[in-house]
């Protein structure tokens, strides 16, 4: 699921670190941790790699509070997630051309 900037509370990754609970010795998570979660992701209990959803707002990498909740839910296995396969523009065009050709062959 993508971040909906009009319906979710979008925050910079820096602000997001302040919103999360403090960990280990009462320290907040480091900004680089959120960047790592967004880039490389983290392995969930079921073995799937989960990435923190982010968007670019100008020169600032942002996420939403709701995206962080989805990320943590997926990590703890509370939500079954089926990630749709990525379809490239080229593959989408090929599928469209095949469908058009089939329609022509059918006389439609």
Secondary structure, 3 states (H helix, E strand, C coil): CCCCCCCCCEEEHHHHHHHCCCECCCECCCHHHHHHHHHCCEECCCCCEECCCCEEECCEEEEEHHHHHHHHHHHHCCCCCCCCCCCCHHHHHHHHHHHHHHHHHHCC
